[in-house]
Amino acid sequence: MGANRPSAALFGGTFDPFHNGHLRMAIEVREALSLPRVVLLPAHYPPHKPRQPVSEARHRLAMASAAVARLPGITVSDREIRQEGLSYSLTTVRDFHRAEPGVDWIFVMGADSFGEISTWHRYEELLAACDIVLLPRHGTPRKPAPPLGLRIEKEEPHCYSWKGESYRLPGGRRLLCPALPILDISSRSIREKVRNGKSIRGLVPPEVEEYIAEHGLYLGAGEEGRP
């Protein structure tokens, strides 16, 4: 993270649906790292979930957009949806670097995903392309668990005043592990509740709850109620 360059975070996900856990994590990351902007990136087709069907991209994009429409510093990009096909994180990061070369882009991912990052598309180039922020996951240790063969070194606290731990990746980039709350909310459980006629109040932003009802999402057609 450059001292004289603005930083912004890229927070991708399937967001099927976008829920309060996603929303709170975006806010927590922005505040913990004093970022002017967090960009949400609904994936068109996540490569790490090749056999799992997802709802139409237009619905997932609309739900995320409605949820953050009135929140300062949090925006939604349709970049991965527009490109279609598989959504590779490295390609996305490089596209944002080209579009806004004056910004230090930070990639946000779950701590559980970091343990499997060696299975990602050209993961070594991704780790060298930007700093990484790890989100805590229920049942996952707060200390990062890198995959076999990837060495990380803990570093002393740097100039940014935040609570958490910082590590150095092999290419010199930082792996930031801020002390964030863990919100145990899953999109799967929300889809199941909708399918079974149960309330999802408090699990999703009101705008998302209204959108799901208005468009009849997750009511039983297809796997897990996807339309």
N, C-alpha and C positions, 0 to 999 in steps of 0.2 A: 504494500500500500504506500504509494508515493506521498511524501510530505507536502508537496506543492500541487498535487493533482487531485481533483475530486474523485471520490470512489463511489461506486454504485454496485448493487448486488443483483444477480440473476437467480431467480428462484423458480425452477421448473417443476412440473408435476403433471400427472394425469388429470387431477382435480375433477373426479367423477363421483360425487360432486365436490365443489369447493366448500370446505367447512370451516368451523371456527378454529380448529387446530391450525389449518393453513394460515388463516387470517392473523391469529395471534403470533405465530412464528414470524411472519413477515414484519409485523410491528416490533417484535422483540429484537430481531436482527437489526432493523433500522436504528432502534434506540440504543442497543448495546454497542454498536460500532459507530454511532453518530453519523449515519449515512444520509445524504440528501435524498436518495432514491433507492427503492427496491422495485425491480421489474418482475412481475409474474409471467411465466411462460407456459401456458397450457400446451402439452405435447400433442402433436397430431397422431403419432403412433409410436409409443415408447418401445425401443428395441429390447429392453430387459423384461418386457411383458408380452412376448410374441404370441402366446396362446390365449391371452386374456382379452376378450372383446371389451371395447370401451364405447361409451355413448358418442353420438355425433359430435364432431369438434365444435360446431357452431353452438351447441348447447353448453358445453364446458367453458367455452370462451365467454359466452353471455353471462353465465353464472358468476364467474370470477370478476368480470367487468362490473356487474351490478353490485357485488359485495364491497368493492373498494372505490366506487365512484366518488364518494365524499371524503375519502381519507387522503390527507396530504402526504406526498412522498411515496405513495404506492400506486404503481400503474400496471397495466396489463398489455402485453405485446402479443400480436397474432403471428409473429415471425415464424415459429415452428409449424403452425397450422397452415400458413400460406405456402410453405415449401412442400408440404405433403410428404408422403413416404415416411421412413423411419426418422426419428428425431435424435440426432447425435449431438451430445453436449459440446464436443470439441468444435464442430461446425458452427454451432450457435455462438459460442464464445468468440470465435474468430470473426464472425459476422458483426458482432457488436463492437469488437475492436476496430474493424474497418469503418463502421458507421460513425463511431465516436472515439477517435484515436486519443483524445485528450482525457479520457476517463480510465481510471484503474478499475477494471471489472473484477468482481468477486463472485465466485460460483458457490451457491448454497446447495448442500446435499445432506441427506440423513446419515447419522453415524453408522447405521447398519449397512447402508450402501457403500460406505468407504471401505469396509472390510471385504467387499466383492469388486472393488474398482478395477482389479486386474482383468476382469471379464469385459470391461467396457471398451468401446471402440477407441483405439489408439490412446489409451489412458495415460501413458507417460507424457504424451504431448499435451494432454489436458492439464496435468499437474504442473507442467512448466509454463502454461499459458496464463494462469491467473492464480490469485490466492483462493483458498478454499475455506468455507465456513461449514462446520459440522453442526447439524441439529440433533439434539438428544432424542433418543427413541426409548419407549418403554421396554425394559428388559435388556437394553444395551448399555454396557459400561460407559461412563462419561469419558474415560481415557480412551483415545482412539485406538482401534485395533487394525493396523495395516495388514494387507494381505502378505503372504509369505514372499520374502525377497525385497519388499519395499521398506527401506529404513527411514525413520524420521527421528529428528533430534529436538529435544525440548530446548527452548530458548528462554532467556530472561525476559521479563515483561518489557515491552517497548513503549514508545512515547504515547500510545493511545491508552487513555484511562478507561479500562473496562475490566470486568471481572471474568476470569477464565484462564485458560492455558493456551500457549502458543508454541507451535513446533515448526521446524524447518523441513521442507520436502527436499528430495535429492537435487532438484533443479534450482533450489534457492528460494522458491516461493514459500509462503507461509500457510500453515494449516491452523486455522483459528477455531478454538473450542470454547465459545463463550458460555458462561453459566446461565442457561436459560431454563425456564420451567418446562416440564414434560406434560403435554396435554394428550391423554390417551383417547383420541377420537379417530375413528377410521371411516373412510368412505364406504367400505364394504358393509359395516354395521348400519350406516345410514340408509344404504340401498335396501338392506334387509328390512329395516323398520318401515320404510315406505311401502315395500311389497306386502308387508303383513298388516298394513293399516295402522301403524303406531305413530305417535307424534315424534317429530324430529326438532321440536322447539328447543332452542338452546344449544343445539349441535351445529347448526348452520346459521349464517346471517339471515335476517328476516327476508332480504331480497332474494336469497337463494331458495328459501322455503316457498316463497310465493311463485318463483319461476318453476320449481319442480311441480307444484300443484297445477299451475296454469297450463303447462305443456304435458302433463301426464307422464312424467318420467318415472322409471323404476317400478312400474305397476304390474309387471309380470311377464311381458312379452320379451322373450329372449333370456339369456343367462343373467341372473341376478336382477331381473326386472328392467334391463336396458331396452330402449325402444329400437 
